[in-house]
Amino acid sequence: MPAGHRVRTVFVGEDRTQAKVVIVGGGLAASRVAEQLRRAEHTGEIVIVSDEVHLPYDRPPLSKDVLHKDSHDFADVTLKPREFYDENNITLRLGSAATAVNTEASTITLADGTELGYDDLIIATGLVPRRVPSFPDLAGIHVLRSYDESQALRREAGSARRAVIVGAGFIGCEVAASLRTLNVEVVLVEPQPEPLASVLGAQIGALVTRLHRAEGVDVRTGVGVAEVLGDGKVQKVVLSDGTEVEADLVVVGIGSRPATDWLEGSGLAVDNGIVCDNVGATSAPHVWALGDVASWRDATGHQARVEHWSNVAEQARVLVPVLLGQEPPEAVVVPYFWSDQYDVKIQCLGEPEADDIVHVVEDDGRKFLAYYERDGVVAGVVGGGMPGKVMKARSKIAAGAPISDILG
Ligand SMILES: Cc1cc2nc3c(=O)[nH]c(=O)nc-3n(C[C@H](O)[C@H](O)[C@H](O)COP(=O)(O)OP(=O)(O)OC[C@H]3O[C@@H](n4cnc5c(N)ncnc54)[C@H](O)[C@@H]3O)c2cc1C
């Protein structure tokens, strides 16, 4: 068992394969847990409750292909076809938000007032994109988290002339790349010194700036958006340095917050996400959480919430056996995420931090490879358009190898 994993003794050896599992959330985490429970021979009832009307779908394409490809089908992004849920006897309650949980009675309440009992409750409600409260209510202002939001943005991008993107995080940068592919002029506004600086550091951020400038993006760093003006529809954006930018589209990409409002009054511990131990157990018995909404205790004892795709799969791999009263797999997991911007896949392996020492070992003016050093060891690797070389560093990162091992 991975160091520090705690399996609730009440479960071990107990046959939990018939427990009724209710999963709140209709995204990757929900779909993965349901699928893996069935694969692990769980035969009890499984119900997925989602506030979206769509089948569970994958979000990464929403800021990439779905936004800029000429045509696509919703089936391209669904995680599993409807028949999968039918064949596996997984009940989908779509378009049905959970509004409350009663952990004493082991029930949740849905928006239409229905109460649903559970033996085990899994919370996988993801995130809510942040908006700027001071922005007026104008057409042309978008956020991007859901399929419907992606479709709405795509529709307007088709006829837009110039977009201002507020925030150069991963979503902002990917939207910038997609809009450029659609020939929309893009002004990317970021208060930090460089895009992605708080995650990957300013040195790699500068390489990301270079990539976007080469594609014609007007990258404005060290400045924010003060005001959005228009008459029914966006017409102008005023930056914090007083500069005015004519625009007919504004995309707000300033991050998201955990979707936990519905848990108010439930007694569940929430602190920047649902507080969980290192196997996904929350502060209430038989209530679990995973994915973007969950703050799991990591190997060093810290609470950490991760907003990346592969983390969901890793957490599902741990949680599902625990739910069934079994021990979680023993594995050294090297965190991974990616971001596609133009033809460059940015990949990050390990846990690089903005204040690590960054060694850029390859740079051809567009593609790059950098190792991150902390306390003399390889903390991570970040590559732009260097997939093979990024993956090659996995064993060194997993072993906590000295940086000299990899720099050669
Ligand atoms: C545009 C975009 C691009 C991304 N690109 C990448 C990428 O390139 N690489 C990468 O590593 N990661 C990427 N990610 C992150 C990745 O998609 C997430 O880590 C993953 O989707 C998390 O899955 P989840 O199931 O925890 O949450 P989600 O996928 O957000 O699913 C949560 C679901 O719960 C529903 N819900 C919320 N509240 C309730 C309620 N009260 N009742 C019922 N249902 C509710 C939501 O509507 C949603 O359907 C991207 C995310 C986005 C939004």
The ligand as an ORCA input file, in Angstrom:
! r2SCAN-3c Opt
* xyz 0 1
  C     -11.549     23.731    -21.512
  C     -10.721     22.762    -20.698
  C      -9.561     22.228    -21.238
  C      -8.762     21.348    -20.482
  N      -7.621     20.868    -21.039
  C      -6.824     20.051    -20.305
  C      -5.594     19.574    -20.845
  O      -5.224     19.888    -21.988
  N      -4.815     18.769    -20.066
  C      -5.167     18.403    -18.784
  O      -4.407     17.694    -18.121
  N      -6.348     18.838    -18.263
  C      -7.176     19.645    -18.981
  N      -8.368     20.098    -18.448
  C      -8.746     19.669    -17.085
  C      -9.578     18.367    -17.083
  O     -10.558     18.414    -18.071
  C     -10.189     18.209    -15.699
  O      -9.136     17.914    -14.818
  C     -11.276     17.128    -15.635
  O     -12.337     17.435    -16.486
  C     -11.783     16.999    -14.219
  O     -12.825     16.071    -14.184
  P     -13.933     16.114    -13.011
  O     -14.852     14.964    -13.304
  O     -13.292     16.240    -11.692
  O     -14.721     17.495    -13.241
  P     -15.589     17.960    -14.462
  O     -15.109     17.362    -15.723
  O     -15.685     19.442    -14.377
  O     -17.057     17.361    -14.165
  C     -17.850     17.850    -13.120
  C     -19.314     17.649    -13.495
  O     -20.142     17.832    -12.349
  C     -21.270     18.614    -12.719
  N     -21.826     19.248    -11.488
  C     -21.329     20.314    -10.823
  N     -22.111     20.592     -9.743
  C     -23.115     19.673     -9.749
  C     -24.220     19.439     -8.892
  N     -24.457     20.185     -7.792
  N     -25.064     18.407     -9.184
  C     -24.837     17.629    -10.282
  N     -23.799     17.812    -11.126
  C     -22.937     18.814    -10.849
  C     -20.673     19.584    -13.717
  O     -21.648     20.238    -14.491
  C     -19.802     18.644    -14.529
  O     -20.554     17.978    -15.492
  C      -9.164     20.981    -19.168
  C     -10.352     21.536    -18.622
  C     -11.114     22.409    -19.377
  C     -12.378     23.000    -18.780
*
